Amino acid sequence: MPDPKTPEMAISARNLTLTLGSSAAPVDILRGIDLDIAHGEVTALLGPSGSGKSSLMAVLSGLERASGGTLTVAGADFANLNEDGLAAARRGRIGIVLQAFHLLPTMTAAENVATPMELAGSTDAGPRSVAELEAVGLGHRIGHYPTQLSGGEQQRVAIARATAPRPQLIFADEPTGNLDVSTGEEIVELLFTRRAETGATLLIITHDPALAEKCDRVLTMADGVIVSDTSGVAAPIAVAAE
């Protein structure tokens, strides 16, 4: 395993734990995770329901605070930050794509992409949101609302929102879970292409072995620990020239 102190590490965790519930009835969700992920690496996270996959992603992405251990993400000490500190640390560093899209229904596609950048203080959020939507094939949909978009189009907006700030890391939790097979394949291709074009590190939670095989690395979880760590087949993904 690479030295976690080297600058190649996008994520470095040691004895990472997450315990939920009351002190009288604690539930151990993560039970001592040791993990290094290099910058630019594409990693799949597999495991049955209840294995801790989504909880691990939530901790690594700063959506949930770890109960113990050490965690450095994109150079920030996530283990010692409070909720406000984690929110600030996520800003600009991390993009997130979820199964349920989570677009704001009262905002257009362009506004959904621009708003997080505006909240982060970006002065060119509008033009950047349009450019990012054009990059995911939605230049003709920038003024449409989520209810006017198909599921695949909504997930394209979510990908644009995640990649527009040029984050160092992108986390995707079952990004094709609400899509049909054909649309899901298109979304996977797009996600991999945009990741390659931006140089981000990508961590994907999936139940799909075919998707896992496209990744550089496959982690499998069970009962709150990583039980296997292998290289994927790394099928080539075509990258469009800019």
Legacy VTK file of the C-alpha trace (Angstrom):
# vtk DataFile Version 3.0
C-alpha trace
ASCII
DATASET POLYDATA
POINTS 242 float
0.000 0.000 0.000
1.418 3.439 -0.879
2.779 5.674 1.833
-0.184 7.848 2.934
2.150 10.768 3.539
3.028 11.088 -0.126
1.289 13.810 -2.146
-0.182 11.143 -4.469
-2.842 10.299 -1.906
-6.235 11.916 -2.462
-7.651 10.028 0.514
-5.839 8.511 3.475
-7.707 6.851 6.349
-6.406 4.944 9.358
-8.577 2.980 11.815
-11.602 4.949 10.654
-14.745 4.204 12.673
-18.368 5.305 12.691
-20.694 4.493 15.571
-24.326 5.566 15.562
-27.154 5.188 18.048
-27.197 5.998 21.743
-24.424 5.382 24.253
-26.649 2.699 25.769
-27.151 0.948 22.430
-24.308 1.885 20.064
-24.233 0.494 16.528
-20.816 0.101 14.921
-21.203 0.981 11.234
-17.527 1.298 10.239
-15.125 -0.836 12.230
-11.562 0.264 11.575
-11.078 1.229 7.906
-7.525 1.586 6.584
-7.509 3.028 3.072
-5.356 5.014 0.668
-6.668 6.234 -2.691
-4.258 7.907 -5.097
-5.022 11.099 -7.013
-6.733 10.291 -10.294
-7.635 6.740 -9.289
-11.055 5.306 -10.218
-12.300 3.020 -7.455
-15.446 0.901 -7.219
-16.934 0.109 -3.825
-18.956 -3.098 -3.692
-20.775 -4.970 -0.943
-24.210 -6.146 0.157
-26.805 -3.808 1.630
-25.851 -2.927 5.175
-22.145 -3.548 4.618
-21.261 0.103 5.245
-20.616 1.295 1.674
-22.780 4.410 1.778
-21.637 5.215 5.300
-18.008 5.029 4.227
-18.710 7.319 1.282
-20.538 9.745 3.575
-17.536 9.902 5.915
-14.951 10.161 3.119
-16.947 12.933 1.430
-17.465 14.887 4.653
-21.237 14.387 4.781
-20.815 12.426 8.018
-18.227 12.918 10.743
-16.178 9.871 11.717
-16.354 8.658 15.296
-12.669 7.823 15.436
-9.461 7.350 13.500
-7.615 9.674 11.141
-8.799 10.912 7.754
-7.148 13.234 5.272
-9.098 14.138 2.123
-7.590 16.361 -0.578
-5.122 17.698 1.970
-7.751 18.555 4.604
-7.877 16.919 8.039
-11.480 15.693 8.010
-11.139 13.825 11.313
-10.737 16.997 13.355
-13.335 19.208 11.678
-16.818 19.927 13.001
-19.879 19.953 10.721
-19.313 23.549 9.625
-15.666 22.817 8.997
-16.514 19.754 6.918
-19.005 21.772 4.856
-16.332 24.370 4.153
-13.753 21.692 3.334
-16.098 19.974 0.855
-16.639 23.199 -1.041
-14.591 23.112 -4.228
-12.812 19.893 -3.243
-15.620 17.365 -3.618
-18.406 16.692 -6.117
-21.203 14.237 -5.335
-23.553 12.359 -7.700
-26.415 10.445 -6.078
-28.922 7.876 -7.320
-31.900 10.173 -6.731
-30.393 13.197 -8.589
-31.381 15.688 -5.812
-31.975 18.607 -8.165
-33.867 21.614 -6.849
-37.281 21.489 -8.587
-37.811 25.261 -8.646
-34.512 25.914 -10.440
-33.563 25.412 -14.066
-30.777 23.075 -15.087
-28.359 25.995 -15.334
-29.416 27.335 -11.933
-28.979 23.901 -10.327
-25.408 23.782 -11.607
-24.594 27.420 -10.844
-26.060 27.732 -7.345
-23.404 25.706 -5.454
-20.671 27.710 -7.174
-22.419 30.978 -6.323
-22.674 29.927 -2.676
-18.941 29.214 -2.764
-18.312 32.779 -3.973
-17.664 32.095 -7.657
-18.014 35.190 -9.825
-18.454 33.275 -13.102
-20.928 30.615 -11.998
-23.418 31.445 -14.749
-21.083 31.011 -17.739
-19.436 27.984 -16.142
-22.783 26.283 -15.568
-23.737 26.751 -19.216
-20.361 25.450 -20.396
-20.637 22.395 -18.140
-24.148 21.591 -19.343
-22.939 21.869 -22.928
-20.121 19.455 -22.039
-22.641 16.831 -20.877
-24.812 17.287 -23.959
-27.490 19.511 -22.444
-26.766 22.857 -24.051
-30.323 22.827 -25.404
-31.813 22.212 -21.940
-30.206 24.929 -19.812
-33.534 26.690 -19.177
-35.556 23.550 -18.434
-36.708 22.521 -14.970
-36.123 19.009 -13.545
-39.726 17.942 -14.186
-39.188 18.763 -17.865
-36.152 16.469 -18.073
-35.880 12.691 -18.385
-34.123 10.670 -15.694
-30.979 10.445 -17.795
-31.019 14.190 -18.419
-31.449 14.895 -14.711
-28.440 12.719 -13.929
-26.448 14.592 -16.578
-27.329 17.819 -14.768
-26.185 16.210 -11.509
-22.873 15.255 -13.117
-22.452 18.794 -14.457
-23.151 20.172 -10.981
-20.552 17.835 -9.480
-17.810 18.570 -12.007
-18.339 22.293 -12.656
-16.241 23.476 -9.674
-13.407 21.179 -10.878
-13.254 19.216 -7.605
-10.317 17.001 -6.764
-12.670 14.147 -5.873
-16.008 12.918 -7.212
-18.176 10.498 -5.232
-20.993 8.645 -7.000
-23.494 6.502 -5.073
-25.341 4.113 -7.429
-25.450 6.791 -10.177
-27.379 4.508 -12.558
-29.752 3.010 -9.972
-32.829 4.924 -11.186
-32.113 4.538 -14.896
-32.806 1.895 -17.522
-29.877 -0.176 -18.758
-29.224 1.779 -21.964
-29.414 5.185 -20.256
-27.304 3.887 -17.386
-24.549 2.866 -19.789
-24.578 6.350 -21.332
-24.342 7.951 -17.890
-21.412 5.720 -16.886
-19.582 6.606 -20.096
-20.224 10.302 -19.479
-19.136 10.137 -15.847
-15.886 8.411 -16.737
-15.229 10.805 -19.609
-15.808 13.924 -17.516
-13.643 12.493 -14.742
-10.820 11.859 -17.212
-11.128 15.346 -18.688
-10.983 17.009 -15.270
-8.398 14.664 -13.722
-10.514 14.063 -10.606
-10.331 11.037 -8.334
-13.537 8.994 -8.604
-15.123 6.655 -6.050
-18.261 4.807 -7.200
-20.634 2.735 -5.086
-22.257 0.136 -7.304
-23.870 -3.296 -7.370
-22.935 -3.685 -11.039
-19.895 -5.971 -11.639
-19.579 -4.692 -15.210
-19.202 -1.131 -13.939
-16.700 -2.260 -11.312
-14.586 -3.877 -14.037
-14.169 -0.487 -15.709
-12.464 0.863 -12.580
-8.777 0.816 -11.701
-9.527 -0.776 -8.365
-12.359 -2.667 -6.643
-12.959 -2.551 -2.888
-15.457 -4.942 -1.320
-17.020 -4.290 2.072
-18.792 -6.552 4.570
-19.838 -5.825 8.151
-18.197 -2.413 8.240
-14.733 -3.426 7.034
-12.958 -3.762 3.682
-12.616 -7.485 2.977
-10.936 -7.341 -0.432
-8.962 -4.859 -2.514
-8.248 -5.828 -6.119
-7.479 -4.231 -9.456
-10.299 -3.922 -11.970
-10.083 -4.915 -15.609
-9.862 -1.197 -16.420
-11.701 -1.293 -19.719
-10.655 1.685 -21.827
-12.962 4.699 -21.875
-12.812 6.998 -24.860
-12.086 10.608 -23.957
-13.254 13.380 -26.248
-10.691 15.972 -27.219
-11.282 19.416 -25.770
LINES 1 243
242 0 1 2 3 4 5 6 7 8 9 10 11 12 13 14 15 16 17 18 19 20 21 22 23 24 25 26 27 28 29 30 31 32 33 34 35 36 37 38 39 40 41 42 43 44 45 46 47 48 49 50 51 52 53 54 55 56 57 58 59 60 61 62 63 64 65 66 67 68 69 70 71 72 73 74 75 76 77 78 79 80 81 82 83 84 85 86 87 88 89 90 91 92 93 94 95 96 97 98 99 100 101 102 103 104 105 106 107 108 109 110 111 112 113 114 115 116 117 118 119 120 121 122 123 124 125 126 127 128 129 130 131 132 133 134 135 136 137 138 139 140 141 142 143 144 145 146 147 148 149 150 151 152 153 154 155 156 157 158 159 160 161 162 163 164 165 166 167 168 169 170 171 172 173 174 175 176 177 178 179 180 181 182 183 184 185 186 187 188 189 190 191 192 193 194 195 196 197 198 199 200 201 202 203 204 205 206 207 208 209 210 211 212 213 214 215 216 217 218 219 220 221 222 223 224 225 226 227 228 229 230 231 232 233 234 235 236 237 238 239 240 241
